[in-house]
Amino acid sequence: MRQKTKLIHGGRGFDSTTGAVTQPIQLASTFKQDGIGNFIYEYARTGNPTRSALEELLADIEYGTDGFAFSSGMAAITAVMKLFVQGDHIVVTDDVYGGTYRLFSNVLHKEGIHVSFVDTTDLLALEAAILPETKAIFLETPTNPLLKVTNLFKVTELAKHHQLLTIVDNTFSTPYWQNPLRLGADIVLHSATKYLGGHSDVVAGAVIVKDSSLASQLGYIQNATGAVLGPSDSWLLMRGIKTLGIRMEEIETSSRQLVKFLQSHPSVTKVYYPGLVKHSGHAIHALQARGYGGIISFTVLSEEIALNTTNNTHYFTLAESLGAVESLISIPAKMTHASIPKDRREQLGITDSLIRISVGLEDVEDLAEDLEIALTHK
Ligand SMILES: *Cc1c(COP(=O)(O)O)cnc(C)c1O
């Protein structure tokens, strides 16, 4: 089965009891047992048919064996971190999602799990950060918001050599464009709130693995810690996933056109997009992914122009988040990445004049006009 077919026919496909072409939403919190211990489903935190159908679909589309659905992307990352114990060390991509940075620096730290933030595009720096107590490498590629690309082939090779797990947050590329499990990663996770849901109406997280030992540990953690995705949200996510392929294709086409527009605009000083041949990670990304996605970051001449732009678009909504049918615009330094200290942000290149857009499904001509008017607004 190819990817777009799998998005629709993967997992359980239709409902086997009624023939319904979509999965039913099962709201029951508990299930009758035919004698003690004789049941298919026991209790809805442990397992629910709608969530199970979604989890089978997630496993399929990421080329894994087992999927787990959580109440948010952060809940998914937290559950994965429960694989580790006090004293363990993890190497993490330095310009990781702001919430992930906050979790690692301010919460896991209290549990005695230590992290080093490293530019994982630099393999020598990455290897130098590995300590005797290192247990895993946690990556995002491309990163948020500068779209830096880490070589997944090389990192998973290095991780295997040092007996480390490779964990990849694949939110930006989606399973439609990039499948880290096929490139040697051990755990893939998603903020399903973004492209998988795709319609700004569900907050969810996903974890997918291909190894039975990791699967049983994560299943145990999911049930024990309990941040599961509810049945209605599981259903919404399955509905979103059906159109992931066509959404990503259309977003890709529009993004390429908007990149061209931005490159030729006099107020724009630099455009970050992995599809650009001169982007530092272009060649590596082209080897490990099939598309470049719908996130574009760019710097403008001044902070004032940046603020004017984000305040004056009509179709690009000023909002956090990304990956939906609506185009969104933000200033990462003041929004998604505000929890990263300013000097560190500047070090990473996340300046106050950096704008990030998430390209949606509107007519691209309207989107370009919208940016043109906002960029020249006085
Ligand atoms: C949004 C996001 C998260 C967090 O997911 P939530 O669903 O908001 O909890 C994690 N990683 C990346 C890359 C994200 O964009």
The ligand as an SDF file (V2000), in Angstrom:
LIG
                    3D

 15 15  0  0  0  0  0  0  0  0999 V2000
    3.4350   21.5860   19.3270 C   0  0  0  0  0  0  0  0  0  0  0  0
    4.6490   20.7500   19.3910 C   0  0  0  0  0  0  0  0  0  0  0  0
    4.8900   19.9090   20.4920 C   0  0  0  0  0  0  0  0  0  0  0  0
    3.9430   19.8550   21.6810 C   0  0  0  0  0  0  0  0  0  0  0  0
    2.7080   19.2900   21.3360 O   0  0  0  0  0  0  0  0  0  0  0  0
    1.3070   19.6540   22.0600 P   0  0  0  0  0  0  0  0  0  0  0  0
    0.3340   18.8290   21.2950 O   0  0  0  0  0  0  0  0  0  0  0  0
    1.1230   21.1180   21.9390 O   0  0  0  0  0  0  0  0  0  0  0  0
    1.4550   19.2180   23.4730 O   0  0  0  0  0  0  0  0  0  0  0  0
    6.0090   19.1130   20.4630 C   0  0  0  0  0  0  0  0  0  0  0  0
    6.8880   19.1590   19.4420 N   0  0  0  0  0  0  0  0  0  0  0  0
    6.7010   19.9620   18.3780 C   0  0  0  0  0  0  0  0  0  0  0  0
    7.6950   19.9630   17.2740 C   0  0  0  0  0  0  0  0  0  0  0  0
    5.5920   20.7860   18.3150 C   0  0  0  0  0  0  0  0  0  0  0  0
    5.4160   21.6010   17.2650 O   0  0  0  0  0  0  0  0  0  0  0  0
  1  2  1  0
  2  3  1  0
  2 14  2  0
  3  4  1  0
  3 10  2  0
  4  5  1  0
  5  6  1  0
  6  7  2  0
  6  8  1  0
  6  9  1  0
 10 11  1  0
 11 12  2  0
 12 13  1  0
 12 14  1  0
 14 15  1  0
M  END
$$$$
